[in-house]
Amino acid sequence: MSSSAIPRVTGSFILLMNMITAEQGLDGWYQTGGSFSGKSTSYKWNGAVAYGCNYGKGQTINGNWLAAQWALIAQNCGTSSPGYISFPQWKAAYGVDSSGVGFC
């Protein structure tokens, strides 16, 4: 999977360690590959949540690909800023935000 989408900022500030832990938690669930067909998948840690959204018939991902998306979000939004990246062609989005904030 290649990434041609541009990450977008969604909020203000999340503690970096909470953000990293949430991202790594979701990466870990899909490290060797996997799929989800519900509306979303997520991993919460303290004040942060990393998530994937499914707007189609399911998504297949792996942890390395997710890690690359988190890096793109950090490059474009800032290392402690919540953001997401959308893939209309796959009917999917992935991001990190404050826990308790709605996503998908």
DSSP file (Angstrom, degrees, kcal/mol; ACC not computed):
  #  RESIDUE AA STRUCTURE BP1 BP2  ACC     N-H-->O    O-->H-N    N-H-->O    O-->H-N    TCO  KAPPA ALPHA  PHI   PSI    X-CA   Y-CA   Z-CA
    1    1 A M              0   0    0      0, 0.0     2,-0.3     0, 0.0    60,-0.0   0.000 360.0 360.0 360.0 131.6    0.0    0.0    0.0
    2    2 A S        -     0   0    0      2,-0.0     2,-0.7     0, 0.0    63,-0.0  -0.761 360.0-129.2-106.5 158.3    1.3    3.4   -0.9
    3    3 A S        +     0   0    0     -2,-0.3    84,-0.1     1,-0.1     0, 0.0  -0.908  39.6 151.8-112.0 110.3    0.4    6.6    0.8
    4    4 A S        +     0   0    0     -2,-0.7    -1,-0.1     2,-0.1     2,-0.1   0.370  47.4 103.7-111.7   0.7   -0.7    9.5   -1.5
    5    5 A A        -     0   0    0      1,-0.0    82,-0.1    80,-0.0    -2,-0.0  -0.451  69.5-126.0 -83.0 156.2   -2.9   11.2    1.0
    6    6 A I        -     0   0    0     -2,-0.1    80,-0.4    80,-0.1    78,-0.1  -0.900  25.4-122.4-103.7 125.4   -2.0   14.3    3.0
    7    7 A P        -     0   0    0      0, 0.0     2,-0.4     0, 0.0    78,-0.2  -0.306  25.1-151.4 -64.2 150.0   -2.3   14.1    6.8
    8    8 A R  E     -A   84   0A   0     76,-2.9    76,-2.2    69,-0.0     2,-0.3  -0.963  14.0-121.0-125.8 141.1   -4.6   16.7    8.5
    9    9 A V  E     -A   83   0A   0     -2,-0.4    74,-0.3    74,-0.2     3,-0.1  -0.602  26.1-179.9 -77.4 138.4   -4.4   18.2   12.0
   10   10 A T        -     0   0    0     72,-2.0     2,-0.2    -2,-0.3    73,-0.2   0.596  58.0 -10.6-114.8 -15.7   -7.4   17.5   14.2
   11   11 A G  S    S-     0   0    0     71,-0.8     3,-0.1     1,-0.2    86,-0.0  -0.705  72.5 -85.2-158.3-153.7   -6.7   19.1   17.5
   12   12 A S  S    S-     0   0    0      1,-0.2     2,-0.4    -2,-0.2    -1,-0.2   0.851  78.2 -12.4-102.3 -82.5   -4.2   20.8   19.7
   13   13 A F        -     0   0    0     68,-0.2     2,-0.4     2,-0.0    -1,-0.2  -0.973  41.9-180.0-137.7 138.5   -1.8   18.9   21.9
   14   14 A I        -     0   0    0     66,-2.4     2,-0.1    -2,-0.4    34,-0.1  -0.990  46.0 -97.4-129.7 141.3   -1.3   15.3   23.2
   15   15 A L     >  -     0   0    0     -2,-0.4     4,-2.2     1,-0.1     3,-0.5  -0.406  35.5-132.7 -57.4 127.3    1.5   14.2   25.5
   16   16 A L  H  > S+     0   0    0      1,-0.2     4,-2.8     2,-0.2     5,-0.2   0.871 101.9  52.0 -55.6 -45.0    4.0   12.6   23.2
   17   17 A M  H  > S+     0   0    0      1,-0.2     4,-2.2     2,-0.2    -1,-0.2   0.875 110.1  49.3 -64.1 -36.1    4.6    9.5   25.3
   18   18 A N  H  > S+     0   0    0     -3,-0.5     4,-2.3     2,-0.2    -1,-0.2   0.914 112.3  48.7 -66.0 -41.8    0.8    8.8   25.4
   19   19 A M  H  X S+     0   0    0     -4,-2.2     4,-2.5     2,-0.2    -2,-0.2   0.939 112.8  47.0 -62.7 -47.8    0.6    9.3   21.6
   20   20 A I  H  X S+     0   0    0     -4,-2.8     4,-2.8     1,-0.2     5,-0.2   0.904 111.8  50.7 -62.0 -42.6    3.5    7.0   20.9
   21   21 A T  H  X S+     0   0    0     -4,-2.2     4,-2.0    -5,-0.2    -1,-0.2   0.904 111.2  48.1 -64.5 -41.4    2.2    4.3   23.3
   22   22 A A  H  X S+     0   0    0     -4,-2.3     4,-2.1     2,-0.2    -2,-0.2   0.927 113.5  47.7 -63.8 -44.4   -1.3    4.4   21.6
   23   23 A E  H  X S+     0   0    0     -4,-2.5     4,-2.5     1,-0.2    -2,-0.2   0.929 113.2  47.4 -61.9 -45.8    0.3    4.2   18.2
   24   24 A Q  H  X S+     0   0    0     -4,-2.8     4,-2.4     1,-0.2    -1,-0.2   0.834 108.5  56.5 -66.6 -31.8    2.6    1.3   19.1
   25   25 A G  H  X S+     0   0    0     -4,-2.0     4,-1.5    -5,-0.2    -1,-0.2   0.932 110.6  42.4 -64.0 -45.8   -0.3   -0.5   20.8
   26   26 A L  H  X S+     0   0    0     -4,-2.1     4,-1.2     1,-0.2    -2,-0.2   0.904 112.9  54.3 -68.1 -40.3   -2.4   -0.5   17.6
   27   27 A D  H >< S+     0   0    0     -4,-2.5     3,-0.6     1,-0.2     4,-0.2   0.924 105.9  54.2 -54.3 -45.4    0.8   -1.4   15.5
   28   28 A G  H >< S+     0   0    0     -4,-2.4     3,-1.0     1,-0.2     4,-0.3   0.863 102.4  55.4 -61.2 -38.9    1.3   -4.4   17.8
   29   29 A W  H 3< S+     0   0    0     -4,-1.5    -1,-0.2     1,-0.2    -2,-0.2   0.840 121.1  30.5 -62.5 -32.1   -2.2   -5.8   17.2
   30   30 A Y  T X< S+     0   0    0     -4,-1.2     3,-2.1    -3,-0.6    33,-1.8   0.157  82.4 122.4-112.4  17.3   -1.6   -5.8   13.5
   31   31 A Q  T <  S+     0   0    0     -3,-1.0    33,-0.4     1,-0.3    -1,-0.1   0.865  85.4  32.8 -52.6 -44.6    2.2   -6.4   13.5
   32   32 A T  T 3  S-     0   0    0      1,-0.3    -1,-0.3    -4,-0.3    30,-0.1   0.292 129.9 -86.9 -96.6  11.4    2.0   -9.5   11.4
   33   33 A G    <   +     0   0    0     -3,-2.1    -1,-0.3     1,-0.0     2,-0.3  -0.090  57.7 158.2 102.1 157.0   -1.0   -8.3    9.4
   34   34 A G  E     -E   61   0B   0     27,-1.6    27,-2.5    -4,-0.1     2,-0.3  -0.963  24.9-121.8 170.1-179.4   -4.7   -8.5    9.9
   35   35 A S  E     -E   60   0B   0     -2,-0.3     2,-0.3    25,-0.2    25,-0.2  -0.957   6.6-157.2-144.3 161.8   -8.0   -6.9    9.0
   36   36 A F  E     -E   59   0B   0     23,-2.1    23,-2.6    -2,-0.3     5,-0.1  -0.995   8.1-179.6-139.9 143.2  -11.0   -5.3   10.6
   37   37 A S        +     0   0    0     -2,-0.3    -1,-0.1    21,-0.2     4,-0.1   0.450  56.7  90.9-122.2  -5.4  -14.5   -5.0    9.1
   38   38 A G  S    S-     0   0    0      2,-0.2    16,-0.1     1,-0.1    20,-0.1  -0.101  99.3 -85.3 -75.8-173.5  -16.3   -3.1   11.8
   39   39 A K  S    S-     0   0    0      1,-0.1    15,-3.0    14,-0.1     2,-0.3   0.851 100.8 -10.1 -64.1 -35.0  -16.6    0.7   11.8
   40   40 A S  E     -B   53   0A   0     13,-0.2     2,-0.3    15,-0.0    13,-0.2  -0.978  47.5-146.1-157.9 166.8  -13.2    1.1   13.5
   41   41 A T  E     +B   52   0A   0     11,-2.0    11,-2.6    -2,-0.3     2,-0.3  -0.977  31.1 168.5-133.5 145.8  -10.3   -0.3   15.4
   42   42 A S  E     -B   51   0A   0     -2,-0.3     2,-0.4     9,-0.2     9,-0.2  -0.993  29.1-151.7-157.2 160.9   -8.5    1.6   18.2
   43   43 A Y  E     -B   50   0A   0      7,-2.3     7,-2.4    -2,-0.3     2,-0.4  -0.971  19.6-158.3-137.6 121.0   -6.0    1.4   21.0
   44   44 A K  E     +B   49   0A   0     -2,-0.4     2,-0.3     5,-0.2     5,-0.2  -0.785  13.0 175.9-101.7 142.3   -6.3    3.9   23.9
   45   45 A W  E >   -B   48   0A   0      3,-3.0     3,-2.7    -2,-0.4   -23,-0.2  -0.905  60.7 -58.7-145.3 118.0   -3.5    4.9   26.3
   46   46 A N  T 3  S-     0   0    0     -2,-0.3    -1,-0.1     1,-0.3    53,-0.0  -0.266 125.0  -7.5  46.4-115.5   -4.0    7.5   29.0
   47   47 A G  T 3  S+     0   0    0     -3,-0.1    52,-1.2    51,-0.1     2,-0.3   0.265 124.2  75.4 -94.1  13.8   -5.0   10.6   27.1
   48   48 A A  E <   -BC  45  98A   0     -3,-2.7    -3,-3.0    50,-0.3     2,-0.4  -0.907  51.6-168.7-128.2 152.6   -4.5    9.3   23.5
   49   49 A V  E     -BC  44  97A   0     48,-2.7    48,-2.4    -2,-0.3     2,-0.4  -0.986   7.7-158.4-138.9 129.5   -6.1    7.0   21.1
   50   50 A A  E     +BC  43  96A   0     -7,-2.4    -7,-2.3    -2,-0.4     2,-0.3  -0.873  29.0 176.0-100.3 139.3   -4.7    5.6   17.8
   51   51 A Y  E     -BC  42  95A   0     44,-3.0    44,-2.2    -2,-0.4     2,-0.4  -0.952  31.7-151.8-146.7 160.1   -7.4    4.5   15.4
   52   52 A G  E     -BC  41  94A   0    -11,-2.6   -11,-2.0    -2,-0.3     2,-0.4  -0.994  19.4-151.9-129.4 139.3   -8.4    3.1   12.0
   53   53 A C  E     -BC  40  93A   0     40,-3.6    40,-1.3    -2,-0.4     2,-0.5  -0.917   2.1-157.8-115.6 138.4  -11.7    3.8   10.3
   54   54 A N  E     + C   0  92A   0    -15,-3.0    38,-0.2    -2,-0.4    37,-0.1  -0.961  20.5 164.7-115.7 116.7  -13.5    1.6    7.9
   55   55 A Y  S    S+     0   0    0     36,-3.3    37,-0.2    -2,-0.5    36,-0.1   0.250  70.4  39.6-110.2   9.0  -16.0    3.2    5.6
   56   56 A G  S    S-     0   0    0     35,-0.5     3,-0.1    34,-0.2    35,-0.1  -0.007 116.1 -50.9-126.0-131.0  -16.2    0.3    3.2
   57   57 A K  S    S-     0   0    0      1,-0.4     2,-0.1    -2,-0.1    34,-0.1   0.139 101.3 -53.7-107.0  18.0  -16.2   -3.5    3.3
   58   58 A G        -     0   0    0     33,-0.2    -1,-0.4    32,-0.2     2,-0.4  -0.404  49.1-116.0 126.8 158.2  -13.2   -4.0    5.6
   59   59 A Q  E     -E   36   0B   0    -23,-2.6   -23,-2.1    -2,-0.1     2,-0.5  -0.979  10.3-156.6-131.3 140.8   -9.5   -3.0    5.8
   60   60 A T  E     +E   35   0B   0     -2,-0.4     2,-0.3   -25,-0.2   -25,-0.2  -0.981  30.5 154.0-116.8 125.5   -6.4   -5.1    5.7
   61   61 A I  E     -E   34   0B   0    -27,-2.5   -27,-1.6    -2,-0.5     2,-0.3  -0.863  28.5-146.8-141.2 169.8   -3.3   -3.6    7.4
   62   62 A N     >  -     0   0    0     -2,-0.3     4,-2.2   -29,-0.2   -31,-0.3  -0.960  31.8-109.1-139.9 163.5    0.0   -4.4    9.1
   63   63 A G  H  > S+     0   0    0    -33,-1.8     4,-2.5    -2,-0.3   -32,-0.2   0.845 114.6  53.4 -61.6 -38.7    2.0   -2.8   11.9
   64   64 A N  H  > S+     0   0    0    -33,-0.4     4,-1.7   -34,-0.2    -1,-0.2   0.909 109.6  48.7 -64.9 -40.7    4.8   -1.5    9.7
   65   65 A W  H  > S+     0   0    0      2,-0.2     4,-1.5     1,-0.2    -2,-0.2   0.917 111.4  50.2 -64.2 -42.8    2.4    0.2    7.3
   66   66 A L  H  X S+     0   0    0     -4,-2.2     4,-2.3     1,-0.2     3,-0.3   0.926 107.0  54.5 -60.2 -44.4    0.6    1.8   10.3
   67   67 A A  H  X S+     0   0    0     -4,-2.5     4,-1.9     1,-0.2    -1,-0.2   0.875 105.9  53.1 -58.0 -38.0    3.9    3.0   11.7
   68   68 A A  H  X S+     0   0    0     -4,-1.7     4,-1.9     2,-0.2    -1,-0.2   0.854 107.8  50.9 -65.8 -34.4    4.6    4.7    8.4
   69   69 A Q  H  X S+     0   0    0     -4,-1.5     4,-2.4    -3,-0.3    -2,-0.2   0.899 107.8  51.9 -70.4 -39.7    1.3    6.5    8.6
   70   70 A W  H  X S+     0   0    0     -4,-2.3     4,-2.5     1,-0.2    -2,-0.2   0.903 109.2  51.7 -61.6 -39.2    2.0    7.8   12.2
   71   71 A A  H  X S+     0   0    0     -4,-1.9     4,-2.5     2,-0.2    -2,-0.2   0.911 109.2  49.3 -64.0 -42.4    5.3    9.1   10.9
   72   72 A L  H  X S+     0   0    0     -4,-1.9     4,-2.0     2,-0.2     5,-0.2   0.907 111.1  49.9 -62.5 -41.6    3.6   11.0    8.0
   73   73 A I  H  X S+     0   0    0     -4,-2.4     4,-2.9     1,-0.2     5,-0.5   0.936 111.8  48.0 -62.4 -45.7    1.1   12.5   10.5
   74   74 A A  H  X S+     0   0    0     -4,-2.5     4,-1.9     1,-0.2    -2,-0.2   0.895 111.0  51.3 -62.7 -40.7    3.9   13.6   12.8
   75   75 A Q  H  < S+     0   0    0     -4,-2.5    -1,-0.2     1,-0.2    -2,-0.2   0.874 121.2  32.7 -63.1 -37.9    5.9   15.1    9.9
   76   76 A N  H  < S+     0   0    0     -4,-2.0    -2,-0.2    -5,-0.2    -1,-0.2   0.752 131.5  28.9 -92.9 -26.5    2.9   17.1    8.7
   77   77 A C  H  < S-     0   0    0     -4,-2.9    -3,-0.2    -5,-0.2    -2,-0.2   0.630 113.4 -95.9-110.4 -18.1    1.0   17.9   11.9
   78   78 A G    ><  -     0   0    0     -4,-1.9     3,-1.2    -5,-0.5    -1,-0.2  -0.131  36.7 -86.7 108.1 150.6    3.8   18.0   14.5
   79   79 A T  T 3  S+     0   0    0      1,-0.3    -1,-0.1    -4,-0.1    -5,-0.1   0.731 126.4  33.1 -68.1 -23.0    5.1   15.3   16.9
   80   80 A S  T 3  S+     0   0    0     -6,-0.1   -66,-2.4    -3,-0.1    -1,-0.3   0.173  97.3 102.7-116.7  17.6    2.5   16.1   19.7
   81   81 A S  S <  S-     0   0    0     -3,-1.2   -68,-0.2   -68,-0.2    -4,-0.1  -0.858  70.7-124.1-103.7 132.6   -0.4   17.2   17.5
   82   82 A P        +     0   0    0      0, 0.0   -72,-2.0     0, 0.0   -71,-0.8  -0.401  46.0 146.6 -67.6 150.0   -3.3   14.9   16.8
   83   83 A G  E     -AD   9  96A   0     13,-1.7    13,-2.7   -74,-0.3     2,-0.3  -0.974  30.2-142.2-168.4 177.2   -4.1   14.2   13.2
   84   84 A Y  E     -AD   8  95A   0    -76,-2.2   -76,-2.9    -2,-0.3     2,-0.4  -0.955   7.9-140.9-147.6 165.3   -5.3   11.7   10.6
   85   85 A I  E     - D   0  94A   0      9,-2.9     9,-2.4    -2,-0.3     2,-0.4  -0.999  20.0-151.5-132.6 130.2   -4.7   10.5    7.1
   86   86 A S  E     - D   0  93A   0     -2,-0.4     7,-0.3   -80,-0.4   -80,-0.1  -0.809  11.6-167.1-108.4 141.6   -7.5    9.6    4.8
   87   87 A F  E >>> + D   0  92A   0      5,-3.5     5,-1.7    -2,-0.4     3,-1.3  -0.782   7.7 178.1-125.0  84.3   -7.6    7.1    1.9
   88   88 A P  G >45S+     0   0    0      0, 0.0     3,-0.6     0, 0.0    -1,-0.1   0.843  79.8  61.4 -57.3 -34.8  -10.8    7.7   -0.1
   89   89 A Q  G 345S+     0   0    0      1,-0.3    -2,-0.0     2,-0.1     0, 0.0   0.790 115.0  33.8 -64.6 -26.2   -9.8    5.0   -2.6
   90   90 A W  G <45S-     0   0    0     -3,-1.3    -1,-0.3     2,-0.2   -35,-0.2   0.423 108.2-123.2-103.2  -2.6   -9.9    2.4    0.2
   91   91 A K  T <<5S+     0   0    0     -4,-0.8   -36,-3.3    -3,-0.6   -35,-0.5   0.959  73.3 116.9  55.6  53.1  -12.7    4.1    2.1
   92   92 A A  E   < -CD  54  87A   0     -5,-1.7    -5,-3.5   -38,-0.2     2,-0.3  -0.963  44.4-170.5-146.7 158.4  -10.4    4.3    5.2
   93   93 A A  E     -CD  53  86A   0    -40,-1.3   -40,-3.6    -2,-0.3     2,-0.4  -0.981   5.4-164.3-148.6 150.6   -8.7    6.7    7.5
   94   94 A Y  E     +CD  52  85A   0     -9,-2.4    -9,-2.9    -2,-0.3     2,-0.3  -0.994  24.8 134.6-136.4 141.6   -6.1    6.3   10.2
   95   95 A G  E     -CD  51  84A   0    -44,-2.2   -44,-3.0    -2,-0.4     2,-0.3  -0.962  42.2-117.0-167.1-176.7   -5.1    8.7   13.0
   96   96 A V  E     +CD  50  83A   0    -13,-2.7   -13,-1.7    -2,-0.3     2,-0.3  -0.996  37.5 150.5-139.3 138.9   -4.3    9.6   16.5
   97   97 A D  E     -C   49   0A   0    -48,-2.4   -48,-2.7    -2,-0.3     2,-0.2  -0.894  51.4 -62.5-153.8 178.2   -6.3   12.0   18.8
   98   98 A S  E >   -C   48   0A   0     -2,-0.3     3,-1.7   -50,-0.2   -50,-0.3  -0.538  60.1-108.6 -69.2 136.3   -7.2   12.7   22.4
   99   99 A S  T 3  S+     0   0    0    -52,-1.2     3,-0.1     1,-0.2    -1,-0.1  -0.409 106.4  38.4 -65.9 146.1   -9.2    9.8   24.0
  100  100 A G  T 3  S+     0   0    0      1,-0.4     2,-0.4    -2,-0.1    -1,-0.2   0.210  90.4 111.2  94.5 -14.1  -12.8   10.8   24.5
  101  101 A V  S <  S-     0   0    0     -3,-1.7    -1,-0.4     1,-0.1    -4,-0.1  -0.757  75.3-111.6 -89.2 138.4  -12.9   12.7   21.2
  102  102 A G        +     0   0    0     -2,-0.4     2,-0.3    -3,-0.1    -4,-0.1  -0.367  38.2 179.8 -69.0 147.8  -15.0   11.1   18.6
  103  103 A F              0   0    0     -2,-0.1   -51,-0.1    -6,-0.0    -6,-0.0  -0.958 360.0 360.0-143.2 162.0  -13.5    9.6   15.5
  104  104 A C              0   0    0     -2,-0.3    -2,-0.0   -51,-0.1   -50,-0.0   0.443 360.0 360.0  64.2 360.0  -14.8    7.8   12.4
